[in-house]
Amino acid sequence: MSVGISEFFTVSQRAEISETGGGHNQKGIEFQKNWALIKMLEMESNNSEDFLFLFEAVQDIAILDSEIDPKKIKLFQLKKKDRGEWSWSGLSCLSKPEDPQKKKKSKRKSIPLESIKSSPIGKLYNAVDAFKTMSSEGRFVSNSGCDLLMKDGSNAATSTMVSLDMLPTEFSDLLVKALQSFDPNGSLPDTSKLYIEKVSIPVDDPVPYSIGKACEFLRNRSPLHAGQAQSFVESLLIKITPLGARTETCRNFEEMRYRHGFGRKNFQAALNSLEKIIDPTPYYDSWLNQLQKEGFNLIEITAIRIALTEISRRKLSGTNLKEDIEIEMEVKKLLPVNPIPPILQPWLETLTASLAEMFPHEKKAKLRAYILCGAIEQCVDLT
């Protein structure tokens, strides 16, 4: 086991540092999963040599730069907000310091510096600071910004990402003093390792946004499969969903990797699966247009198209039903002895009638779709 892996597992077992489980409602869970998926797309687009996402391990998500011998770790707290912006006190549990440029007001009761220990920033810093071997940083990520002016004049409410070492002096001094409460005899806290990041992911329905990002990724990486972006996203979300659900203690890193991890090799396996499945959309259009010219009405064509889309989606996500597999097997038996003719309609209706005898409860559109899907795959295999 590498030094980095050993350090990560050791830190993950420290109850006073590991802040995981139970902190998200359903919207928060969906926000977290879709953020992770988009982050993977981004890292793969940037040709990252390796990565390993660990869900609900130390923080909401930890990203190591290697599965085998990590040197860097990034820790992420992901918090969705339905309305408004984050405030200084909401992030730090500290009072807002007096503006040194303004006349001091009457003394008010100050919040103890130790209060930061229960704050999002405090918990994130404590986790980041626990790593002494690996290079570490922490990010507080939300769909909302923080209502806070930085010393360069920018506003954290509108900036995509700002480092906390860019805080105005009065805030920076207060933050450093408060973070020292974790280790009064230690070195000065390094706030350059802490960031506030605002992302554009909508919290009410994040999946369409993820599909858009996946489509953009596939256009660049695998253009022939860009039309399968929705299936690709659904497949990845199915794989990611269980990784943050289990909260029992892991006995070793291998067990943690199995329960909570999703690495670059997993992402590439999903991408390879996508590329093995033909994006049949352009072929569907050609074949369905011909069937419409031969006499199929618009309702029949639409029903077949919907069924074809569902077939492709289930294949990619690995969620085929038992009857789907049985239909596909029968189609593979029928096609070799029923060659594809120039006129499609009589051929398709004959094969559909044969399948209907074996699967009397299935809709005609679904049976037709499986025949067309199998025929198109047969054509591709011959090229």
C-alpha positions as CSV (number, residue, x, y, z in Angstrom):
1,M,0.0,0.0,0.0
2,S,1.4,3.4,-1.0
3,V,2.0,6.2,1.6
4,G,-0.8,8.3,0.1
5,I,-3.3,5.5,0.3
6,S,-2.3,4.6,3.8
7,E,-2.6,8.2,4.9
8,F,-6.0,8.6,3.4
9,F,-7.4,5.5,5.1
10,T,-5.9,6.6,8.4
11,V,-7.5,10.0,8.2
12,S,-10.8,8.5,7.1
13,Q,-11.0,6.5,10.4
14,R,-10.7,9.6,12.6
15,A,-14.2,10.3,13.8
16,E,-13.4,14.0,14.7
17,I,-12.4,14.7,11.1
18,S,-14.5,12.4,8.9
19,E,-17.7,14.3,8.3
20,T,-19.9,12.0,6.3
21,G,-23.4,10.6,6.0
22,G,-26.8,12.0,6.7
23,G,-26.2,15.5,5.6
24,H,-28.2,15.6,2.4
25,N,-31.9,15.5,1.5
26,Q,-32.8,14.1,-1.9
27,K,-32.2,17.3,-3.8
28,G,-28.8,17.5,-2.1
29,I,-27.9,13.9,-3.1
30,E,-28.9,14.6,-6.7
31,F,-26.8,17.8,-6.7
32,Q,-23.8,15.9,-5.3
33,K,-24.1,13.0,-7.8
34,N,-24.5,15.2,-10.9
35,W,-21.6,17.5,-9.7
36,A,-19.4,14.4,-9.5
37,L,-20.4,13.2,-12.9
38,I,-19.7,16.6,-14.5
39,K,-16.4,16.8,-12.7
40,M,-15.4,13.4,-14.1
41,L,-16.3,14.7,-17.6
42,E,-14.1,17.8,-17.0
43,M,-11.2,15.8,-15.7
44,E,-11.3,13.3,-18.6
45,S,-11.6,16.2,-21.1
46,N,-8.4,17.7,-19.5
47,N,-6.6,14.4,-20.0
48,S,-6.1,13.6,-16.3
49,E,-3.7,10.7,-16.0
50,D,-5.7,9.1,-13.3
51,F,-8.3,9.9,-10.6
52,L,-10.3,8.3,-7.9
53,F,-13.5,9.7,-6.5
54,L,-14.5,8.5,-3.0
55,F,-18.0,9.4,-1.9
56,E,-18.8,10.0,1.7
57,A,-15.2,9.4,2.7
58,V,-13.6,12.1,4.9
59,Q,-15.9,14.7,3.2
60,D,-18.8,14.5,0.8
61,I,-16.4,13.7,-2.0
62,A,-12.6,13.2,-2.0
63,I,-10.7,13.1,-5.2
64,L,-7.2,11.4,-5.3
65,D,-4.9,12.0,-8.3
66,S,-4.1,8.3,-8.5
67,E,-5.7,5.0,-7.4
68,I,-2.4,3.4,-6.7
69,D,0.1,6.1,-5.5
70,P,-1.7,9.4,-4.9
71,K,0.3,12.5,-4.2
72,K,-2.6,15.0,-4.1
73,I,-6.0,15.1,-2.6
74,K,-8.9,17.5,-3.0
75,L,-11.8,17.5,-0.5
76,F,-15.2,18.8,-1.4
77,Q,-18.2,19.8,0.7
78,L,-21.2,20.1,-1.6
79,K,-24.2,22.1,-0.3
80,K,-27.2,23.1,-2.4
81,K,-29.1,26.2,-1.5
82,D,-32.7,26.8,-2.6
83,R,-32.7,30.6,-2.2
84,G,-30.3,33.4,-1.3
85,E,-26.6,33.5,-1.0
86,W,-24.3,32.1,1.7
87,S,-23.3,34.6,4.4
88,W,-20.0,34.9,6.3
89,S,-21.6,33.6,9.5
90,G,-23.3,30.7,7.6
91,L,-19.9,29.5,6.3
92,S,-17.8,30.2,9.4
93,C,-20.1,30.5,12.4
94,L,-18.2,33.7,13.2
95,S,-19.4,37.3,13.7
96,K,-18.7,39.6,10.8
97,P,-15.7,41.8,11.7
98,E,-15.9,45.5,11.9
99,D,-14.9,47.4,8.8
100,P,-11.7,49.2,9.7
101,Q,-12.6,52.1,7.4
102,K,-15.8,52.8,9.2
103,K,-16.3,54.4,12.7
104,K,-16.5,51.7,15.3
105,K,-20.0,51.0,16.6
106,S,-20.9,50.1,20.1
107,K,-19.4,46.9,21.4
108,R,-21.4,43.8,20.5
109,K,-21.2,40.4,22.0
110,S,-18.7,38.4,19.8
111,I,-19.1,34.8,18.9
112,P,-16.3,32.6,20.4
113,L,-13.6,31.7,17.9
114,E,-14.0,28.0,18.7
115,S,-17.5,28.2,17.0
116,I,-15.7,27.7,13.7
117,K,-15.2,24.0,14.6
118,S,-18.8,23.3,13.8
119,S,-18.9,25.4,10.6
120,P,-18.6,24.2,7.0
121,I,-15.2,26.1,6.6
122,G,-13.9,24.8,9.9
123,K,-14.8,21.1,9.2
124,L,-13.3,21.4,5.7
125,Y,-10.1,23.0,7.0
126,N,-9.7,20.3,9.8
127,A,-9.9,17.6,7.1
128,V,-7.5,19.3,4.8
129,D,-5.0,20.0,7.6
130,A,-5.0,16.3,8.6
131,F,-3.1,15.4,5.5
132,K,0.7,15.8,6.0
133,T,2.1,13.6,3.3
134,M,-0.2,14.3,0.4
135,S,-0.7,17.8,-1.0
136,S,-4.2,18.8,0.0
137,E,-6.9,21.4,-0.6
138,G,-10.6,21.8,0.2
139,R,-13.5,23.4,-1.7
140,F,-16.9,24.4,-0.5
141,V,-19.1,24.0,-3.5
142,S,-22.6,25.3,-4.0
143,N,-25.1,26.5,-6.6
144,S,-25.1,29.8,-4.6
145,G,-22.2,32.2,-4.1
146,C,-21.1,33.8,-0.8
147,D,-22.1,37.4,-0.2
148,L,-18.6,38.6,0.5
149,L,-16.3,41.2,-1.1
150,M,-12.7,40.1,-1.6
151,K,-9.7,42.3,-1.2
152,D,-9.2,42.6,-4.9
153,G,-12.7,44.1,-5.3
154,S,-14.3,40.9,-6.7
155,N,-17.4,39.4,-5.1
156,A,-17.6,35.8,-4.0
157,A,-21.3,35.8,-4.8
158,T,-20.6,36.1,-8.6
159,S,-17.1,34.5,-8.9
160,T,-16.9,30.9,-10.0
161,M,-14.1,30.1,-7.5
162,V,-12.2,32.2,-4.9
163,S,-9.4,31.3,-2.5
164,L,-10.0,32.3,1.2
165,D,-6.5,33.9,1.3
166,M,-8.1,36.6,-0.9
167,L,-10.3,37.8,2.0
168,P,-10.0,41.4,3.2
169,T,-7.5,41.7,6.0
170,E,-10.1,42.0,8.8
171,F,-11.8,38.7,7.7
172,S,-8.5,36.9,7.0
173,D,-7.1,37.8,10.4
174,L,-10.2,36.6,12.1
175,L,-10.4,33.4,10.1
176,V,-6.7,32.5,10.8
177,K,-7.2,33.1,14.6
178,A,-10.3,31.0,14.6
179,L,-8.7,28.1,12.7
180,Q,-5.8,28.1,15.2
181,S,-8.3,26.9,17.8
182,F,-8.0,23.4,16.2
183,D,-4.3,23.4,17.2
184,P,-3.2,26.4,19.3
185,N,0.4,25.3,19.4
186,G,0.6,24.5,15.7
187,S,1.8,26.6,12.7
188,L,-0.4,29.3,11.2
189,P,-3.3,27.9,9.2
190,D,-2.8,28.1,5.5
191,T,-6.1,29.6,4.1
192,S,-4.7,29.4,0.5
193,K,-5.8,25.7,0.6
194,L,-9.4,26.6,1.1
195,Y,-11.8,27.7,-1.7
196,I,-15.4,28.8,-2.2
197,E,-16.7,27.6,-5.6
198,K,-20.0,28.5,-7.3
199,V,-21.3,26.1,-9.9
200,S,-24.2,26.5,-12.4
201,I,-25.9,23.1,-11.7
202,P,-29.6,23.6,-11.2
203,V,-30.8,21.9,-7.9
204,D,-34.4,21.2,-8.9
205,D,-33.5,19.1,-12.0
206,P,-29.8,18.7,-12.5
207,V,-29.9,15.7,-14.9
208,P,-30.7,17.7,-18.1
209,Y,-27.7,20.0,-17.3
210,S,-25.5,16.9,-16.9
211,I,-26.8,15.5,-20.2
212,G,-25.8,18.7,-22.0
213,K,-22.3,18.5,-20.5
214,A,-22.1,14.8,-21.5
215,C,-23.2,15.6,-25.1
216,E,-20.5,18.3,-25.3
217,F,-17.9,15.8,-24.1
218,L,-19.0,13.1,-26.5
219,R,-19.0,15.5,-29.5
220,N,-15.3,16.0,-28.8
221,R,-14.4,12.5,-27.7
222,S,-16.7,10.2,-29.5
223,P,-18.9,12.2,-32.0
224,L,-20.8,9.1,-33.4
225,H,-22.2,8.6,-29.9
226,A,-23.2,12.2,-28.9
227,G,-26.8,11.2,-29.4
228,Q,-26.5,8.7,-26.6
229,A,-25.6,11.4,-24.0
230,Q,-28.7,10.8,-22.0
231,S,-28.1,7.0,-21.8
232,F,-24.5,7.6,-20.8
233,V,-25.5,10.0,-18.0
234,E,-28.2,7.6,-16.7
235,S,-25.7,4.7,-16.8
236,L,-23.1,6.7,-14.8
237,L,-25.7,7.9,-12.3
238,I,-26.8,4.3,-11.7
239,K,-23.2,3.3,-10.9
240,I,-22.5,6.3,-8.7
241,T,-25.7,6.3,-6.6
242,P,-24.9,3.4,-4.2
243,L,-21.4,4.8,-3.5
244,G,-22.6,7.4,-1.0
245,A,-25.3,5.3,0.6
246,R,-23.3,2.9,2.9
247,T,-22.1,4.4,6.1
248,E,-20.7,1.4,8.0
249,T,-17.0,1.5,8.9
250,C,-14.6,-0.1,6.3
251,R,-11.9,-2.5,7.5
252,N,-9.3,-1.4,4.9
253,F,-8.8,0.8,1.9
254,E,-9.7,-2.0,-0.6
255,E,-13.1,-2.3,1.1
256,M,-13.5,1.5,1.0
257,R,-12.6,1.6,-2.7
258,Y,-15.1,-1.1,-3.4
259,R,-18.0,0.6,-1.4
260,H,-17.3,4.2,-2.1
261,G,-14.9,4.6,-5.0
262,F,-15.3,5.4,-8.7
263,G,-12.0,5.8,-10.6
264,R,-10.9,6.7,-14.1
265,K,-10.8,3.1,-15.1
266,N,-14.5,2.8,-14.1
267,F,-15.3,5.9,-16.2
268,Q,-13.4,4.6,-19.2
269,A,-15.1,1.3,-18.9
270,A,-18.5,3.1,-19.1
271,L,-17.2,5.0,-22.1
272,N,-16.0,1.9,-23.8
273,S,-19.4,0.2,-23.2
274,L,-21.0,3.2,-24.9
275,E,-18.7,3.0,-27.9
276,K,-19.4,-0.7,-28.4
277,I,-23.1,0.1,-28.6
278,I,-23.9,1.7,-32.0
279,D,-25.7,5.0,-31.9
280,P,-28.4,3.9,-34.2
281,T,-30.2,7.3,-34.4
282,P,-29.0,8.2,-38.0
283,Y,-29.9,4.7,-39.2
284,Y,-33.3,4.8,-37.5
285,D,-34.1,8.0,-39.4
286,S,-33.3,6.4,-42.7
287,W,-35.2,3.2,-42.1
288,L,-38.2,4.9,-40.5
289,N,-38.4,7.4,-43.4
290,Q,-38.6,4.5,-45.8
291,L,-41.2,2.7,-43.8
292,Q,-43.3,5.9,-43.7
293,K,-43.1,6.1,-47.5
294,E,-44.1,2.5,-47.8
295,G,-47.3,3.1,-45.8
296,F,-46.6,3.3,-42.0
297,N,-48.5,6.2,-40.5
298,L,-47.0,8.9,-38.2
299,I,-48.3,7.3,-35.0
300,E,-46.8,3.9,-35.9
301,I,-43.4,5.6,-36.8
302,T,-43.4,7.6,-33.5
303,A,-44.2,4.5,-31.4
304,I,-41.3,2.6,-33.0
305,R,-38.9,5.5,-32.5
306,I,-39.8,5.8,-28.8
307,A,-39.3,2.0,-28.4
308,L,-35.9,2.2,-30.1
309,T,-34.8,4.9,-27.8
310,E,-35.8,2.9,-24.8
311,I,-34.0,-0.2,-26.1
312,S,-30.7,1.8,-26.6
313,R,-31.0,3.3,-23.1
314,R,-31.5,0.0,-21.3
315,K,-28.7,-1.6,-23.2
316,L,-26.2,1.1,-22.2
317,S,-27.3,1.2,-18.6
318,G,-27.3,-2.6,-18.3
319,T,-30.9,-2.6,-17.1
320,N,-32.4,-4.9,-19.7
321,L,-35.4,-6.8,-18.5
322,K,-35.6,-10.6,-18.9
323,E,-38.2,-10.4,-21.6
324,D,-36.0,-7.9,-23.5
325,I,-33.1,-10.4,-23.6
326,E,-35.5,-13.1,-24.8
327,I,-36.9,-11.0,-27.6
328,E,-33.4,-10.0,-28.7
329,M,-32.3,-13.6,-28.8
330,E,-35.3,-14.6,-31.0
331,V,-34.6,-11.7,-33.3
332,K,-31.0,-12.9,-33.8
333,K,-32.4,-16.3,-34.8
334,L,-34.9,-14.9,-37.3
335,L,-32.7,-12.4,-39.1
336,P,-30.2,-14.9,-40.7
337,V,-33.1,-16.8,-42.3
338,N,-35.0,-13.7,-43.3
339,P,-32.6,-11.4,-45.3
340,I,-33.3,-7.7,-45.4
341,P,-35.1,-6.9,-48.7
342,P,-35.3,-3.6,-50.6
343,I,-39.0,-3.2,-49.5
344,L,-39.1,-3.2,-45.7
345,Q,-42.8,-3.1,-44.8
346,P,-43.8,-6.8,-45.7
347,W,-40.6,-8.1,-44.2
348,L,-41.0,-6.2,-41.0
349,E,-44.6,-7.2,-40.6
350,T,-43.8,-10.9,-41.2
351,L,-41.1,-11.0,-38.5
352,T,-43.3,-9.0,-36.1
353,A,-46.1,-11.5,-36.5
354,S,-43.6,-14.3,-35.7
355,L,-42.4,-12.6,-32.6
356,A,-46.0,-11.8,-31.5
357,E,-46.8,-15.5,-31.4
358,M,-43.9,-16.0,-28.9
359,F,-44.5,-12.7,-27.0
360,P,-48.3,-12.1,-27.2
361,H,-48.3,-9.5,-24.4
362,E,-45.7,-7.2,-25.9
363,K,-46.6,-4.1,-27.9
364,K,-46.2,-4.3,-31.6
365,A,-44.0,-1.2,-31.6
366,K,-41.5,-2.8,-29.2
367,L,-41.3,-5.9,-31.4
368,R,-40.8,-3.9,-34.5
369,A,-38.2,-1.8,-32.8
370,Y,-36.2,-4.9,-31.7
371,I,-36.3,-6.2,-35.3
372,L,-35.0,-2.9,-36.7
373,C,-32.4,-2.6,-34.0
374,G,-31.1,-6.1,-34.7
375,A,-31.1,-5.6,-38.5
376,I,-29.2,-2.3,-38.2
377,E,-26.6,-4.0,-35.9
378,Q,-26.3,-6.9,-38.5
379,C,-25.6,-4.3,-41.2
380,V,-22.9,-2.7,-39.1
381,D,-21.3,-6.1,-38.4
382,L,-21.1,-6.7,-42.1
383,T,-19.2,-3.5,-42.8
